[in-house]
Amino acid sequence: MKGVPLGHRLQYLALVFFVRLLNLLPVGTALTAGAILGRLCWSVLGLRREVSRMNIRQAFPGIPSREADRIGRDSYRNAGRAMVEFARQRGMDRSYARRYVAVEETPALQSFRECRTGVLVIGFHFGNWEYCGIMSGFMRDGTAFLVGKQRNRLVDRYINGLRGAHGNRLIGRNATMRGIVEIIGSGGAVCWLSDQDAGGKGLVVPFFGYPASTPRGAAAFSVKYGIPVCCGFMVRIRGPRQKYVMKAILYPRTDLPRGEAELDMTRRYTEVLEEAVRENPDHYWWPHRRWKTTGFYERDGRGRE
């Protein structure tokens, strides 16, 4: 730990203690603890609660306040469960998946398994998005994760050790282009998240009826290399039992100029996400200011928690 600030050391030690503690608990108890923590963040701490309410009301116009709060509260509870599963994922191997995860045999999943070119697996802040990537790796060899970098290098190394516990390769954002091209060229799959506000550099497409700046990276790679984009989701049934669903496999348009084809791809996979959220609204992570760049939160001065 030489050269690491004291605060970063303490964060790392707290994380290690927390992870080890959660791994000592029975799975059901650990997930219940995660759900309670999530509910406390909503009901007691109120972390970004107003942002979540605004987002839910935008997505579902006319929704009663009580129902909007239920969706928000359950979203936080599901996020708490997913956080616990992330801490325990060294033990969430193929045997765990066979016991607790039902795989929905969709046409998109069959195409994903059989596709001979490289593919992109787009994940979203929906359900347990980290385990969705792991399940995609179980479905197809040669899967890699695109990961961000934490400021605390001890924490960064530790959580990436959890992510890579099942043999999936990790691609850091500082080596994004080279790493992705290498995986794609070898016929592998690259997983990354693509549903947060992308600022002025993003592509603006509708999301629940309001324009949203969306990361363009996945669409740009899809169009440039002529490879499909697959949209995967984890749907929680009860407790540790979940369902892995590959909802769509999208091929880039070859009859459009590059810029238009990128916009078209971004719009289509955003529509797939919107469909999944409508089916299970309590699985989406609502606190993110998804429409920040396009001015949604400035309309009435709220959403600034």
N, C-alpha and C positions, 0 to 999 in steps of 0.2 A: 504493500500500500504506500510505498515511498512516493512522495510528491503529490499525494491525493489530499485535498482539503479535508479538515476534520468533519465538516458537515456532510460531505459526500461519503466518508467512511461510516458515519452513523446511519445515513440513509441505507447504505449497502447492508450493514449488520441487521438493521430492522427488517429489511426485505428478506434476508436469509432466514431470520427467526420466524417471520410470518409464514414463509413458504414451508418451512419444516414443520411448524405447528399444524398447518392445514393438512399436511400429508400424514400426520399422525391420527387424524380424525377419520371415522367412517365416512364414506362418500356422501351419504344422505345428510349426516350431521354437518359436514363441511359446507354443503350447498345451502342448507337452511341458514347457517351463519352468514353466508354471502348474501342471501335474500334479505335477511334482517338488516345487514349493513346498508344494502341498497335502499331499503325503505327508510332508514334513519336519514340517509343523505337527502331523500325527498321530503319527508314529513317534518323532521326536526331541524336539520341544517339548511334545508331549502336551497341546495346547491343548484344554481341555474334553473330553478323551478319555473320562474316566469318565462324564461326563454323557451323552455319545453312546452309550456301552455300555449304560447304564441304559435309555435311551430305546429302543434297538434290542431289548433283552431284553423290554421291556414290549410292544413292537409284535409281536414274534415269540417268544412263550413257548416255552421249551425249545430255543431255537436254540443250537447248539454255539458255544463261545467263539471258536473259530477263524473260523467263518463270521460271527459278529457283528463281529469285528475286520476281516474283509475288507470287509464292508459299510461300516463306519465309515471305513476307510482310503480306499476308493474314493469315498465321499461327499466327503471332503476333496480328493481329486484332481479330482473333477468341479467342485467349488467353485473350485479354483485355475484350471481351464480357463475357467470362466465369468467369473472376475475378469479374466483376460487379454482375453477377448472384450469385456468392458465397456470396457476401456481402448482397444480397437481399433474400437469400434463406429461411429466416423465413417465408416469404410470398409465397414461391413456394411450396404450399401444394398440396393435391390431386385435389382440384378444379382448381388450376393453371395448373397442369399437364393435366387435361381433356381439358382445353381450348387451351393450346399451344403445347402439346406433342402428336405426333402420335405414337402409339405403333405398331410395325410391328409384326404380329403374325407368328413367325417362329416356326418350329418344336423344335428348341432348347429352345425357351421360354416356350412352352407347357411342355417340359420335366422338365424345371427348376421349374415351378409352381407345377408339380405333383410329383416330386422326394421326396420320403419319408425319404431318408437319409440326412445327412448334405451335404452341397455343398459349394464350393469355387467359388466366383465370381471374376474373374481377370479383373481388369480395367487397362487401359493404359493412358499415357499422350496424349490423343486423344479427341478432342472436349471438352465438359464440363464433365470431368471425375468425379468431385465431385457429380454433379447432376445425373450422371449415377448410382452411388451407391444409391442415394435417390430413383430413379425410381425402382431399383431392390428391395428396401425395400417395395415400393408400390405394387410390383408384388407378394411378398412373405413375410409373417410375420416372425418374429424372425431373422431379418437381423442385422448384426453388422459390424462396420467399424474398420479395423486395421489402427491406426493413429500413426504418429510420434510425437515427443515432441519438442516444440519450446524452445529455450533458455530463452526467456522472458516468465515467468510463467503467467503474466497477459494476454499477447497476446495468449498464449497457451490455457488458460481457456476460453477466449472470442471466439476464432475461433472454439474450440470444442463445445462451446454452440451453435454456428451456425450449426455445423455439426449434432448435436443431437436434433435439433429443431423439427424433425418429429418423434421422438420416437425411432430412431435406437440406439442401444448400441454401445459405443466406447470402443475399446480394445487398451490400450497403449502398446507400444513395450516392456516395462519393465515387462509386464505380458502376453506376447504373447502366450506362450505355454499353460498355464493354461486357459486363456480366450478362445482361439480357440478350444481347446479340449472340453470345456464346451458347447460352441455353437454347435459344430458339433455333440456332443453326444445327444443334445436335438433336432436334426433334423433341425437346423437353417442354415443360410447362412452367410458366412464371406466374406466381400469385401476387397480387397487390391490391390495396384498397383504393377506391376511386369514387368517393362520394362526399368529400368535404369541400368547403368553399376554397376555390383556387385563386382568389384575388384577380388582379388585372390580367394575368397571363392565361386564365382558364377560358374554356369554351362555354358560352352561355346557352343553356337549353332549359326548357320548362321542367319544373319539378313540382308536382301538385299545383299546377296552375300559375306558378310564379317563376320568373327567370332566375336561374341559379348558375353561378360560375362554377364550372366543373373541370377537374384535372384533365388535360388533353393527352397525357403520356400514353395511356393504353390505346386510345384511338390512333395516335400517331404511329405507334409501332405496328398495330394491326394493318393499317393502310399501307405503310411503307414496305412491309414484308409479306403482305398478302396472307395473313394468318387470322384464324378466328378468335373471337372473344367469347369465353364461357362464363356464365353467371351462376355462382353457387351460393347456397344458403344452408344454415343449420336452423331447424325448427324444433324448439323444445316441446316435448310431449308432457313429461312430468318428471321432476327430479332429474336424475342423470340420463333419463331416456330421451333421445333426440332423433330427429330424422334429417338425413342429408339429402338435399334436393339440388340437382343441377337443372335449373329452370329453362335455360336457353343457351344455344350456341349460335353466335352471330358472325356472319361473314362480311368482310368489308365490300362496299360497292366499288366495282371496277369501272363503272360508266360515269363517274363523277370526278371532277378535279380533286386534287389531294385535300385541299382545305374543306371542301364541301363533304367529301367522304368522311373526314375526321369528325365533322359536326354531326353527320348522319349517324355514325357509329356511337358517338357520345349520347345522342338523343335516344337511340334504341336501347342501350344498356341502362340508361336512367329510367326508361319506361318499365323495364323488367324489375328494377328495384321498386318503383312505385307500386307495381302490381303486388309484389311480395309484402310491402308494408300495408297495403289495403287488406291483405289476407290475415296478417298478424301484426297489427299496429303496436302491440306491446313488446315486440321484438326489436324495434328500431331504437337507436340511441338518439333521443330527441334533444338533448341539451346543446348540441352543436349549432352554431349560428350559420345554418346552411345557406341563407340568402343574404349574408352580410354585404357582399360586394355590390349587389344589385339594389341595395337601399331599403329592404323590407323592414328592418328594425328602426329605421328613422321616421317611419310614417306617424308613430304616435309617441316616440321618445322612450319606448320601453324595450325590454330585452337586453339591457346593458349590465346584467348581473355579472 
